[in-house]
């Protein structure tokens, strides 16, 4: 008789996606986005992910199609949910919206700034209607709150 392998408690795997121009955080429009750079956000997320006992992969792209590819791959590689700041694609990307719909994973949308206090064209999110929720306006804390909310929304 073969002994059964005991299954280890696998950590939940999540994907964090940063959209266009977020690689310039800390250098651009500090009056809106503050002095925090992307590395600082990622480090804070990694620390929180460890506390929440989740495996986290982080990607940033300025290219819409790459973000769509990351979303589609997530559905195939055991990822349980996505935390996304689509940045400018929030307001324009039907492709990202459709990719999120297609994968049927929980997605939380985050923004550093309060998009509803900015230019009118930023008030409409194409992503929010297909996401579990949206957190905006709390700077780096938006990401941390978003990760907590995502982990809570993932079914065991």
C-alpha positions in Angstrom: 0.0 0.0 0.0 1.3 3.4 -0.9 1.4 6.0 1.8 -0.6 9.1 0.9 1.3 12.3 0.9 -0.1 14.8 3.4 -1.1 17.9 1.6 0.7 21.0 3.0 -1.4 24.0 3.7 -0.8 25.9 0.5 -0.7 29.6 0.7 -3.2 31.6 -1.3 -1.5 33.1 -4.4 -2.4 36.7 -5.4 -1.2 38.9 -8.2 -0.6 42.6 -7.9 -0.7 44.6 -11.1 0.5 48.1 -11.5 -0.5 50.0 -14.6 1.1 52.7 -16.7 3.3 55.3 -15.3 3.3 53.9 -11.8 7.0 53.1 -12.3 7.5 56.8 -12.0 5.9 57.2 -8.6 7.9 59.4 -6.3 9.1 61.5 -9.3 5.9 62.6 -10.9 3.1 64.8 -9.7 4.1 64.6 -6.1 1.2 66.9 -5.2 -1.2 64.2 -6.3 0.7 60.9 -5.7 3.1 61.9 -2.9 6.8 61.0 -2.5 6.2 57.2 -2.1 7.8 55.2 -5.0 6.7 51.9 -6.4 9.4 50.0 -4.6 8.1 51.3 -1.2 4.6 50.2 -2.1 5.8 46.8 -3.1 7.8 46.3 0.0 4.9 47.3 2.2 2.7 44.8 0.3 5.3 42.0 0.6 5.4 42.6 4.4 1.6 42.5 4.6 1.4 39.5 2.4 3.7 37.6 4.7 1.5 38.5 7.7 -1.6 37.4 5.8 0.2 34.2 4.8 -0.3 34.7 1.0 2.1 34.3 -1.8 2.3 37.4 -3.9 3.5 38.1 -7.4 4.0 41.7 -8.5 4.0 43.0 -12.1 4.1 46.5 -13.6 3.5 47.4 -17.2 2.9 50.5 -19.3 1.5 48.3 -22.0 -2.2 47.4 -22.0 -1.8 44.0 -23.7 0.9 42.9 -21.2 -1.6 43.6 -18.4 -4.2 41.6 -20.2 -1.7 38.7 -20.6 -0.9 38.8 -16.9 -4.6 38.6 -16.0 -5.2 35.7 -18.3 -2.1 33.8 -17.1 -3.3 34.3 -13.5 -6.4 32.2 -14.2 -4.3 29.3 -15.3 -1.5 29.3 -12.7 -3.3 28.9 -9.5 -3.7 32.6 -8.6 -6.7 33.1 -6.4 -7.2 36.9 -6.8 -5.8 40.1 -8.3 -5.1 43.5 -6.8 -4.9 46.0 -9.6 -4.2 49.7 -10.1 -5.0 50.0 -13.7 -4.0 53.7 -13.6 -5.0 55.5 -16.8 -6.4 52.3 -18.2 -9.1 52.5 -15.5 -11.0 54.9 -17.7 -10.3 53.5 -21.1 -9.5 49.8 -21.2 -12.3 47.6 -22.3 -9.7 44.9 -22.9 -8.6 44.8 -19.2 -12.3 44.9 -18.2 -13.1 41.9 -20.5 -10.0 40.0 -19.3 -11.2 40.4 -15.7 -14.6 39.2 -16.6 -13.2 36.2 -18.5 -11.1 34.8 -15.6 -13.7 34.8 -12.9 -11.3 35.6 -10.1 -11.9 38.2 -7.4 -10.3 41.5 -8.3 -9.9 44.6 -6.1 -9.2 47.9 -7.9 -7.0 50.4 -6.1 -5.9 54.0 -6.7 -3.5 56.2 -4.8 -5.5 59.3 -5.4 -9.2 59.9 -5.1 -10.2 59.6 -8.7 -13.6 61.2 -8.0 -11.9 64.5 -6.8 -9.9 64.8 -10.0 -10.7 65.6 -13.6 -14.2 64.6 -14.7 -12.9 62.0 -17.2 -11.3 60.1 -14.3 -14.6 59.7 -12.5 -15.7 56.7 -14.7 -14.0 53.4 -14.0 -14.5 50.6 -16.5 -13.0 48.2 -14.0 -15.1 48.9 -10.9 -18.3 47.2 -12.2 -16.4 43.9 -12.7 -14.3 44.1 -9.4 -15.2 43.0 -5.9 -14.6 46.6 -4.8 -12.6 49.7 -5.3 -10.4 51.6 -2.8 -9.1 55.1 -3.7 -7.6 58.1 -2.2 -5.5 56.8 0.6 -2.1 56.8 -1.0 0.0 53.7 -0.3 -2.6 52.6 2.2 -5.1 52.0 -0.6 -2.9 49.1 -1.7 -2.7 47.7 1.8 -6.4 48.0 2.4 -7.0 46.5 -1.0 -4.8 43.5 -0.3 -6.6 42.8 3.0 -10.0 43.1 1.2 -8.8 40.8 -1.6 -7.6 38.1 0.8 -10.9 38.3 2.7 -12.8 37.9 -0.6 -10.9 34.8 -1.7 -12.8 31.6 -1.1 -10.9 28.9 0.7 
